[in-house]
Amino acid sequence: MSSINKFVFLPRFKKSYKKLSQVSKEKVNQAFKQMEQDLGYPSLGVKKIKGTKNIWEARASKSLRITFNLEGDTIVLRTVGEHDVLDHP
């Protein structure tokens, strides 16, 4: 996967991000750095979400997930939160 030139933050992503603990925010910020450099970075575990056309998931930690759309070299950030409570679609 290629490098990313831009992030777009949807309002629901911003709302979910604000609710995270400081530790979780730091993990998400670190994941952003890795996503920007290489979406194929092993610890991110990037994969397409089954049953969707263009929604992807990346790991910020063992339980913390980021969902996004890919539009060229831009990542459109959809949601962030604990894996079990994410609303994917």
DRENDO-1510 file (C-alpha; in Angstrom, 1 decimal, always signed):
<recs>
REC; n; res; u; v; w
REC; 1; MET; +0.0; +0.0; +0.0 .
REC; 2; SER; +1.2; +3.5; -0.8 .
REC; 3; SER; +1.9; +6.5; +1.5 .
REC; 4; ILE; -0.9; +8.9; +2.4 .
REC; 5; ASN; -0.8; +12.6; +1.8 .
REC; 6; LYS; -3.9; +13.7; +3.6 .
REC; 7; PHE; -6.4; +12.8; +6.3 .
REC; 8; VAL; -10.0; +14.0; +6.4 .
REC; 9; PHE; -11.8; +13.8; +9.7 .
REC; 10; LEU; -15.5; +13.2; +9.5 .
REC; 11; PRO; -17.6; +14.8; +12.4 .
REC; 12; ARG; -18.4; +11.5; +14.0 .
REC; 13; PHE; -14.7; +10.6; +14.1 .
REC; 14; LYS; -13.9; +13.9; +15.8 .
REC; 15; LYS; -16.8; +13.2; +18.3 .
REC; 16; SER; -15.5; +9.7; +19.1 .
REC; 17; TYR; -11.9; +10.8; +19.3 .
REC; 18; LYS; -12.8; +13.5; +21.9 .
REC; 19; LYS; -14.3; +10.8; +24.2 .
REC; 20; LEU; -11.1; +8.7; +24.2 .
REC; 21; SER; -8.7; +8.6; +27.2 .
REC; 22; GLN; -5.4; +10.4; +26.8 .
REC; 23; VAL; -3.6; +7.0; +26.5 .
REC; 24; SER; -6.0; +5.9; +23.7 .
REC; 25; LYS; -5.6; +9.3; +21.9 .
REC; 26; GLU; -1.8; +8.8; +22.0 .
REC; 27; LYS; -2.2; +5.3; +20.5 .
REC; 28; VAL; -4.4; +6.7; +17.7 .
REC; 29; ASN; -2.0; +9.5; +17.0 .
REC; 30; GLN; +0.8; +6.9; +16.7 .
REC; 31; ALA; -1.3; +4.8; +14.3 .
REC; 32; PHE; -1.8; +8.0; +12.2 .
REC; 33; LYS; +1.9; +8.4; +11.8 .
REC; 34; GLN; +2.2; +4.7; +10.7 .
REC; 35; MET; -0.7; +5.0; +8.4 .
REC; 36; GLU; +0.8; +8.1; +6.8 .
REC; 37; GLN; +4.1; +6.3; +6.1 .
REC; 38; ASP; +2.8; +2.8; +5.2 .
REC; 39; LEU; -0.7; +1.4; +5.3 .
REC; 40; GLY; +0.8; -2.0; +5.1 .
REC; 41; TYR; +2.7; -1.6; +8.4 .
REC; 42; PRO; +2.1; -4.9; +10.2 .
REC; 43; SER; +0.9; -3.7; +13.5 .
REC; 44; LEU; -1.9; -1.7; +11.9 .
REC; 45; GLY; -3.5; -4.9; +10.5 .
REC; 46; VAL; -5.3; -2.9; +7.8 .
REC; 47; LYS; -8.1; -4.9; +6.3 .
REC; 48; LYS; -11.3; -4.2; +4.3 .
REC; 49; ILE; -14.4; -4.7; +6.4 .
REC; 50; LYS; -16.5; -7.6; +5.1 .
REC; 51; GLY; -19.8; -6.7; +3.5 .
REC; 52; THR; -18.8; -3.1; +2.7 .
REC; 53; LYS; -17.7; -1.5; -0.6 .
REC; 54; ASN; -14.9; +0.7; +0.6 .
REC; 55; ILE; -14.6; +0.7; +4.4 .
REC; 56; TRP; -11.3; -0.3; +6.0 .
REC; 57; GLU; -10.2; -0.9; +9.5 .
REC; 58; ALA; -6.8; -0.3; +11.2 .
REC; 59; ARG; -5.6; -1.2; +14.7 .
REC; 60; ALA; -4.4; +1.5; +17.0 .
REC; 61; SER; -4.0; -1.1; +19.8 .
REC; 62; LYS; -5.2; -4.6; +20.6 .
REC; 63; SER; -8.8; -3.4; +21.2 .
REC; 64; LEU; -8.8; +0.1; +19.6 .
REC; 65; ARG; -9.9; +0.4; +16.0 .
REC; 66; ILE; -10.0; +3.1; +13.4 .
REC; 67; THR; -12.4; +2.8; +10.4 .
REC; 68; PHE; -11.8; +4.8; +7.2 .
REC; 69; ASN; -12.3; +5.1; +3.5 .
REC; 70; LEU; -9.5; +5.3; +1.0 .
REC; 71; GLU; -9.9; +7.9; -1.7 .
REC; 72; GLY; -6.6; +8.0; -3.7 .
REC; 73; ASP; -3.9; +9.1; -1.4 .
REC; 74; THR; -6.4; +10.5; +1.1 .
REC; 75; ILE; -7.8; +8.7; +4.2 .
REC; 76; VAL; -11.3; +9.7; +5.2 .
REC; 77; LEU; -11.5; +8.8; +8.9 .
REC; 78; ARG; -15.0; +7.5; +9.9 .
REC; 79; THR; -14.9; +6.2; +13.4 .
REC; 80; VAL; -12.6; +5.3; +16.3 .
REC; 81; GLY; -13.2; +3.3; +19.4 .
REC; 82; GLU; -13.1; -0.1; +21.0 .
REC; 83; HIS; -13.4; -2.9; +18.6 .
REC; 84; ASP; -16.6; -4.3; +20.1 .
REC; 85; VAL; -18.6; -1.1; +20.0 .
REC; 86; LEU; -17.6; +0.3; +16.6 .
REC; 87; ASP; -20.5; +1.1; +14.2 .
REC; 88; HIS; -18.8; +0.1; +10.9 .
REC; 89; PRO; -21.4; +1.1; +8.3 .
</recs>
